[in-house]
Amino acid sequence: MVPELSPFPSVAAIKALQLASNGEKGLRELHKLISTDPVFSAELLRAANSPQYAVRASIKSTLQATMVLGYVRLKRLVLTVGLRVSVAKMLEIPVLRACWRHSVACAIVAEELATASFAAKSEKGQHLDKDFAFTAGIMHDIGRLALAVMKPQPYADFLNSIATEPCNILAKERELIGADHCQIGRHLVTAWKLPAEFLEITSCHHDDVQNSQFDATAAVRFGCMMADSLGFSVARSDSTPSYDKLVGGLPEDERRYFGPNREEYVRRIAEKVASIESA
């Protein structure tokens, strides 16, 4: 049974998530929503003017941000900013900040895997859009972020209690909380009326792989395990593969994109995570 959770994230952020999923026809409505929320507007402007987006001129209005960034980048920015605003207070607790950093690292890795697959022109079927892969990575642990925001100290205490030895995290969550973060994530996607693709992404990213289909869930599953193997983990799992094993399981062309040097890849991901956090 999913525990009772008050609205998360903010009403504005939920509406933005819904509008961002409606295609370019939702761009005008998306801007209207952003412009009426002062906190959201401030965060969006701050992010849009960050080095991450390399915009030449200073962006001084949400309308300008909408026009300059374009729909694809705005959608991604809205999602990231909306969730970051919602989890701001939990970032003060180190073990809970790890939850956010894990989601961001997963999103970056999933995006890079989609990019590598497209560049390799491999015959896997339909290529995965890299922006959707990033969005899927950010969203995959929304259930865990909800627990961290709504029950910060109890959930922090729970994570600290399992930090000393590897365990089955989902089983521990069900035992102590009454539901695991995958079940809660699925519940939230339904409650927020988000696209159906997020149901599998939020609820099945820890499932064993049953087929070789390359889709958003597969990219997120890889990103989630890779984030853990790189040190962006929430708690010690009893089933996290090593970096070498994860990279070794990729097709040759994709494997070249990630490279044999774990330390170099850790540095690259850490820089991108820091850029998103400080945007």
RAKATA-V130705 format. One record per residue. N is the residue number from 0. RES is the residue in one small letter. PHI is phi in radians with two decimals (999 if undefined). PSI is psi as a letter, one per 30 degrees, with the letter a starting at -180 (none if undefined). OMEGA is omega as a letter, one per 40 degrees, with the letter a starting at -180 (* if undefined). Layout:
# RAKATA-V130705
N,RES,PHI,PSI,OMEGA + N,RES,PHI,PSI,OMEGA
This chain:
# RAKATA-V130705
0,m,999,k,a + 1,v,-1.31,k,i + 2,p,-1.13,l,a + 3,e,-1.19,k,i + 4,l,-2.23,k,i + 5,s,-1.31,l,a + 6,p,-0.90,k,i + 7,f,-2.64,k,e + 8,p,-1.29,a,a + 9,s,-1.09,l,i + 10,v,-1.00,e,i + 11,a,-1.08,e,a + 12,a,-1.17,e,i + 13,i,-1.10,e,i + 14,k,-1.08,e,i + 15,a,-1.13,e,i + 16,l,-1.06,e,a + 17,q,-1.16,e,a + 18,l,-1.16,e,a + 19,a,-1.17,f,a + 20,s,-1.69,g,a + 21,n,-1.68,g,a + 22,g,1.39,a,a + 23,e,-1.13,f,i + 24,k,-1.15,f,i + 25,g,-1.58,g,a + 26,l,-1.10,e,a + 27,r,-1.10,e,i + 28,e,-1.14,e,i + 29,l,-1.12,e,i + 30,h,-1.11,e,a + 31,k,-1.05,e,i + 32,l,-1.14,e,a + 33,i,-1.05,e,a + 34,s,-1.20,f,a + 35,t,-1.70,f,i + 36,d,-2.01,j,a + 37,p,-1.06,e,a + 38,v,-1.17,e,i + 39,f,-1.08,e,a + 40,s,-1.08,e,a + 41,a,-1.10,e,i + 42,e,-1.15,e,a + 43,l,-1.14,e,i + 44,l,-1.13,e,i + 45,r,-1.09,e,i + 46,a,-1.20,e,a + 47,a,-1.13,f,a + 48,n,-1.61,g,a + 49,s,-1.36,l,i + 50,p,-1.04,f,a + 51,q,-0.99,e,a + 52,y,-1.74,f,i + 53,a,0.82,h,i + 54,v,-1.50,k,a + 55,r,-1.17,e,a + 56,a,-1.65,l,i + 57,s,-1.17,k,i + 58,i,-1.62,j,a + 59,k,-1.97,f,i + 60,s,-2.53,l,i + 61,t,-1.16,e,i + 62,l,-1.15,e,i + 63,q,-1.11,e,i + 64,a,-1.06,e,i + 65,t,-1.09,e,a + 66,m,-1.27,e,a + 67,v,-1.30,e,a + 68,l,-1.30,e,a + 69,g,1.46,l,a + 70,y,-1.11,e,a + 71,v,-1.09,e,a + 72,r,-1.22,e,i + 73,l,-1.14,e,i + 74,k,-1.02,e,i + 75,r,-1.13,e,a + 76,l,-1.12,e,i + 77,v,-1.06,e,i + 78,l,-1.07,e,a + 79,t,-1.13,e,i + 80,v,-1.15,e,a + 81,g,-1.02,e,i + 82,l,-1.26,e,a + 83,r,-1.13,e,i + 84,v,-1.05,e,a + 85,s,-1.22,e,a + 86,v,-1.75,g,a + 87,a,-0.91,e,a + 88,k,-1.19,e,a + 89,m,-1.21,f,a + 90,l,-1.15,f,i + 91,e,-1.29,f,i + 92,i,-1.78,j,a + 93,p,-0.87,e,a + 94,v,-1.18,f,i + 95,l,-1.41,e,i + 96,r,-1.07,e,i + 97,a,-1.08,e,i + 98,c,-1.11,e,i + 99,w,-1.15,e,a + 100,r,-1.11,e,i + 101,h,-1.10,e,i + 102,s,-1.09,e,a + 103,v,-1.16,e,i + 104,a,-1.10,e,i + 105,c,-1.05,e,a + 106,a,-1.08,e,a + 107,i,-1.14,e,i + 108,v,-1.14,e,i + 109,a,-1.06,e,i + 110,e,-1.10,e,a + 111,e,-1.19,e,i + 112,l,-1.14,e,i + 113,a,-1.11,e,i + 114,t,-1.13,e,a + 115,a,-1.12,e,a + 116,s,-1.14,e,i + 117,f,-1.15,e,a + 118,a,-1.14,e,a + 119,a,-1.32,f,a + 120,k,0.92,h,a + 121,s,-1.33,l,a + 122,e,-1.63,i,a + 123,k,-1.87,g,a + 124,g,1.76,b,a + 125,q,-1.20,k,i + 126,h,-1.29,k,i + 127,l,-1.55,k,i + 128,d,-1.13,k,a + 129,k,-1.17,e,i + 130,d,-1.23,e,i + 131,f,-1.20,e,i + 132,a,-1.07,e,i + 133,f,-1.11,e,i + 134,t,-1.02,e,i + 135,a,-1.07,e,i + 136,g,-1.14,e,i + 137,i,-1.08,e,a + 138,m,-1.45,f,a + 139,h,-1.06,e,a + 140,d,-1.84,h,a + 141,i,-1.06,e,i + 142,g,-1.14,e,i + 143,r,-1.20,e,i + 144,l,-1.09,e,i + 145,a,-1.08,e,i + 146,l,-1.07,e,a + 147,a,-1.18,e,i + 148,v,-1.38,e,a + 149,m,-1.41,f,a + 150,k,-2.29,i,a + 151,p,-0.99,e,a + 152,q,-1.24,e,i + 153,p,-1.02,e,a + 154,y,-1.29,e,i + 155,a,-1.10,e,i + 156,d,-1.08,e,i + 157,f,-1.08,e,a + 158,l,-1.13,e,i + 159,n,-1.14,e,a + 160,s,-1.23,f,a + 161,i,-1.89,g,a + 162,a,-1.35,f,a + 163,t,-1.46,f,a + 164,e,-2.59,k,a + 165,p,-1.06,k,i + 166,c,-2.75,l,i + 167,n,-1.47,j,a + 168,i,-1.10,e,a + 169,l,-1.10,e,i + 170,a,-1.12,e,i + 171,k,-1.13,e,i + 172,e,-1.11,e,i + 173,r,-1.11,e,a + 174,e,-1.21,e,a + 175,l,-1.71,f,a + 176,i,-1.91,f,a + 177,g,1.82,f,i + 178,a,-2.82,l,i + 179,d,-1.63,l,a + 180,h,-1.19,f,i + 181,c,-1.23,e,i + 182,q,-1.11,e,i + 183,i,-1.17,e,i + 184,g,-1.05,e,i + 185,r,-1.09,e,i + 186,h,-1.07,e,a + 187,l,-1.20,e,i + 188,v,-1.04,e,i + 189,t,-1.17,e,a + 190,a,-1.13,e,a + 191,w,-1.49,f,a + 192,k,1.04,h,i + 193,l,-1.49,l,a + 194,p,-0.93,k,a + 195,a,-1.06,f,a + 196,e,-1.00,e,a + 197,f,-1.29,f,i + 198,l,-1.07,e,i + 199,e,-1.24,e,a + 200,i,-1.07,e,a + 201,t,-1.35,e,a + 202,s,-1.77,f,a + 203,c,-2.12,g,a + 204,h,-1.28,f,i + 205,h,-1.80,f,a + 206,d,-1.23,l,i + 207,d,-1.17,k,a + 208,v,-1.27,k,a + 209,q,-1.84,f,i + 210,n,-2.59,l,a + 211,s,-1.75,g,a + 212,q,-1.11,k,i + 213,f,-1.69,j,i + 214,d,-2.37,a,a + 215,a,-1.08,e,a + 216,t,-1.13,e,i + 217,a,-1.14,e,i + 218,a,-1.13,e,i + 219,v,-1.19,e,i + 220,r,-1.03,e,i + 221,f,-1.12,e,a + 222,g,-1.08,e,i + 223,c,-1.11,e,i + 224,m,-1.18,e,i + 225,m,-1.14,e,i + 226,a,-1.01,e,i + 227,d,-1.09,e,a + 228,s,-1.19,f,a + 229,l,-1.53,f,i + 230,g,1.82,g,i + 231,f,-1.66,h,a + 232,s,-1.85,l,i + 233,v,-1.57,e,i + 234,a,-2.65,l,a + 235,r,-1.27,k,i + 236,s,-1.69,l,i + 237,d,-1.59,g,a + 238,s,-2.46,g,a + 239,t,-1.45,j,i + 240,p,-1.21,l,i + 241,s,-1.35,l,i + 242,y,-1.00,e,a + 243,d,-1.08,e,a + 244,k,-1.21,e,i + 245,l,-1.13,e,a + 246,v,-1.16,e,a + 247,g,-1.13,f,i + 248,g,-1.47,f,i + 249,l,-1.47,l,i + 250,p,-1.01,l,a + 251,e,-0.98,e,a + 252,d,-1.13,e,i + 253,e,-1.19,e,a + 254,r,-1.08,e,i + 255,r,-1.13,e,a + 256,y,-1.16,e,a + 257,f,-1.48,e,i + 258,g,1.42,l,a + 259,p,-1.49,f,a + 260,n,-1.66,j,a + 261,r,-1.12,e,a + 262,e,-1.07,e,i + 263,e,-1.16,e,a + 264,y,-1.24,e,i + 265,v,-1.02,e,a + 266,r,-1.08,e,a + 267,r,-1.11,e,i + 268,i,-1.20,e,a + 269,a,-1.06,e,i + 270,e,-1.13,e,a + 271,k,-1.21,e,i + 272,v,-1.09,e,a + 273,a,-1.08,e,i + 274,s,-1.11,e,i + 275,i,-1.21,e,i + 276,e,-1.15,e,a + 277,s,-1.66,f,a + 278,a,-1.11,none,*
